[in-house]
């Protein structure tokens, strides 16, 4: 074989930290090559993509606004993936949260009371949680593959949202556009700074990170989830209830995805539309891996993926670069992270170089 | 006669599912889970369409689709065999990557139109009443899918290599100890699966709906993955499943056309809901242990 892997005696601590950085660097190089391929000056293009969004106060605020749903969802996914439960339908749970929370807004926002917004957030989290419990229950009770069922439910949620905003929830005075009425102030996230982009919902992302650190690192249930993920047999011998742990992992990640959904609806979007997400639920999978399934890592990774979205939008406007370039870069980034992670556990030998090394040692 | 066109459309709807799922079945039989079928399929659809427009040839388009699927599969093989990376995550990366890249490649061809791949009529036979057009008046892709079904069945159960592939999927460590090239066999299986997914995608843009739209596979790659589970990794059951799904897809379209008073979105969601029901039913009767024993586990040979 061209490539040979040799297991390290101990995981490389250097690579644990370096791997995401190398992956990001490789993605930037890929971006330059792709930009050149579609006829854009790479230096100018990279500036628009990765530097310009960091240079104004407005865009820095926008960066935080875009990063917060990614971080919220990815923190939940990290808990799930660590428990070896493959929830890849976060996009659907995000929509489910947006729909249930949005229903509460449409039903009670005219009351104008203080409890409208908290009620929306609560129901948003509940909606995402219940939707995530469907694939979890199907796996636990029937053994159905949770990867496929959770993904199928994304399509179902999209059709459900489409039905609601074109049918029963459509704004009667909206000139037949598929959208609900705009939310009243009582159902809208207050801004942190007047006239800015930051809203109170953004603060929930670091809060979720902090809670996840404590949960995974300092509680028995968090430890149990990690054991069940790494060594299910050991978990069973220790008397852990693997079924309950799977349900719990899905419930937590679904609730966080649902919360992200209702925050987007109550914050930057302000109403229900047929399209509520530029693929946050899938990009969050990349965030989770780029952050090495670690809450603090996820906070940084969320900002990087948010930068790719923001830079992609800017590049679309300034350079007429298709938005699909961003998707390609996100996919490439996940490839690079996974490949770099290999070097934590393995050493690599190219072209049978290891045999020569062994001979030299002998 | 309404039944005849109905059966014809069901076969056209089932064929891409069958082709993509047959490829994935071989991959999974070798012990590798490639969740990137959707990405390889959509690349096949976009590259196949672009080449067919540029050259005017459906056959070259289909070959380009196969090539695009195999190229993406090679990336997956590098990740999972070369770097022993997590197969689930690598497959997801492949899907995201393929969706984006296909959009870039096809961007200039949105709205372009061409005639669908021609139906190949067998002299005399396709004039037979009723069965003639169904059995002998399909396009080349449908015949290819049937040949592929027979070929895969024969290969897996009637050849030594097929037996070795299945043994590698069940126990790569023993197969390696017996001197079999685990990674080489898995590489070839992954490339075959990519070619099949690419061909299935090319059929979507060349035969099924003769134009290109971004993300036009619409989850068919994932349904193909579910069909492999449904089939319990047995090709003829896969064919049964694919035609059943073709029927569900087409019947919900007819139902929407007749306007039964049911929201169209509910009908559109039916194939996805049916997939979930089928997964539940089949997993309940077989349990989780029905698949190849080493499915999804990386293998790193110790030389």
HADDOCK unambig.tbl for C-alpha pairs under 7 A between the chains (distance, minus, plus):
assign (segid A and resid 3 and name CA) (segid B and resid 82 and name CA) 5.88 0.50 0.50
assign (segid A and resid 138 and name CA) (segid B and resid 280 and name CA) 6.71 0.50 0.50
assign (segid A and resid 142 and name CA) (segid B and resid 280 and name CA) 6.04 0.50 0.50
assign (segid A and resid 142 and name CA) (segid B and resid 283 and name CA) 6.14 0.50 0.50
assign (segid A and resid 142 and name CA) (segid B and resid 284 and name CA) 4.96 0.50 0.50
assign (segid A and resid 143 and name CA) (segid B and resid 283 and name CA) 5.49 0.50 0.50
assign (segid A and resid 143 and name CA) (segid B and resid 284 and name CA) 6.41 0.50 0.50
assign (segid A and resid 143 and name CA) (segid B and resid 287 and name CA) 6.05 0.50 0.50
assign (segid A and resid 143 and name CA) (segid B and resid 288 and name CA) 5.86 0.50 0.50
assign (segid A and resid 144 and name CA) (segid B and resid 279 and name CA) 5.70 0.50 0.50
assign (segid A and resid 144 and name CA) (segid B and resid 280 and name CA) 5.12 0.50 0.50
assign (segid A and resid 144 and name CA) (segid B and resid 283 and name CA) 5.25 0.50 0.50
assign (segid A and resid 148 and name CA) (segid B and resid 222 and name CA) 6.95 0.50 0.50
assign (segid A and resid 148 and name CA) (segid B and resid 226 and name CA) 6.63 0.50 0.50
assign (segid A and resid 149 and name CA) (segid B and resid 276 and name CA) 5.56 0.50 0.50
assign (segid A and resid 152 and name CA) (segid B and resid 272 and name CA) 5.46 0.50 0.50
assign (segid A and resid 155 and name CA) (segid B and resid 269 and name CA) 6.98 0.50 0.50
assign (segid A and resid 156 and name CA) (segid B and resid 269 and name CA) 5.40 0.50 0.50
assign (segid A and resid 156 and name CA) (segid B and resid 272 and name CA) 6.85 0.50 0.50
assign (segid A and resid 159 and name CA) (segid B and resid 265 and name CA) 5.24 0.50 0.50
assign (segid A and resid 159 and name CA) (segid B and resid 269 and name CA) 6.42 0.50 0.50
assign (segid A and resid 160 and name CA) (segid B and resid 265 and name CA) 6.86 0.50 0.50
assign (segid A and resid 163 and name CA) (segid B and resid 265 and name CA) 5.95 0.50 0.50
assign (segid A and resid 322 and name CA) (segid B and resid 104 and name CA) 6.93 0.50 0.50
assign (segid A and resid 324 and name CA) (segid B and resid 100 and name CA) 4.67 0.50 0.50
assign (segid A and resid 324 and name CA) (segid B and resid 101 and name CA) 6.85 0.50 0.50
assign (segid A and resid 324 and name CA) (segid B and resid 103 and name CA) 5.92 0.50 0.50
assign (segid A and resid 324 and name CA) (segid B and resid 104 and name CA) 5.95 0.50 0.50
assign (segid A and resid 325 and name CA) (segid B and resid 100 and name CA) 6.41 0.50 0.50
assign (segid A and resid 325 and name CA) (segid B and resid 104 and name CA) 6.82 0.50 0.50
assign (segid A and resid 327 and name CA) (segid B and resid 96 and name CA) 6.56 0.50 0.50
assign (segid A and resid 327 and name CA) (segid B and resid 97 and name CA) 6.50 0.50 0.50
assign (segid A and resid 327 and name CA) (segid B and resid 100 and name CA) 4.82 0.50 0.50
assign (segid A and resid 328 and name CA) (segid B and resid 96 and name CA) 6.99 0.50 0.50
assign (segid A and resid 328 and name CA) (segid B and resid 97 and name CA) 4.75 0.50 0.50
assign (segid A and resid 328 and name CA) (segid B and resid 100 and name CA) 4.67 0.50 0.50
assign (segid A and resid 328 and name CA) (segid B and resid 101 and name CA) 5.65 0.50 0.50
assign (segid A and resid 331 and name CA) (segid B and resid 93 and name CA) 4.92 0.50 0.50
assign (segid A and resid 331 and name CA) (segid B and resid 94 and name CA) 6.71 0.50 0.50
assign (segid A and resid 331 and name CA) (segid B and resid 96 and name CA) 5.11 0.50 0.50
assign (segid A and resid 331 and name CA) (segid B and resid 97 and name CA) 4.25 0.50 0.50
assign (segid A and resid 332 and name CA) (segid B and resid 97 and name CA) 6.40 0.50 0.50
assign (segid A and resid 334 and name CA) (segid B and resid 93 and name CA) 5.75 0.50 0.50
assign (segid A and resid 335 and name CA) (segid B and resid 90 and name CA) 6.55 0.50 0.50
assign (segid A and resid 335 and name CA) (segid B and resid 93 and name CA) 6.13 0.50 0.50
assign (segid A and resid 338 and name CA) (segid B and resid 85 and name CA) 5.91 0.50 0.50
assign (segid A and resid 339 and name CA) (segid B and resid 79 and name CA) 6.33 0.50 0.50
assign (segid A and resid 339 and name CA) (segid B and resid 83 and name CA) 5.95 0.50 0.50
assign (segid A and resid 339 and name CA) (segid B and resid 85 and name CA) 6.34 0.50 0.50
assign (segid A and resid 342 and name CA) (segid B and resid 83 and name CA) 5.94 0.50 0.50
assign (segid A and resid 342 and name CA) (segid B and resid 84 and name CA) 6.94 0.50 0.50
assign (segid A and resid 342 and name CA) (segid B and resid 85 and name CA) 6.37 0.50 0.50
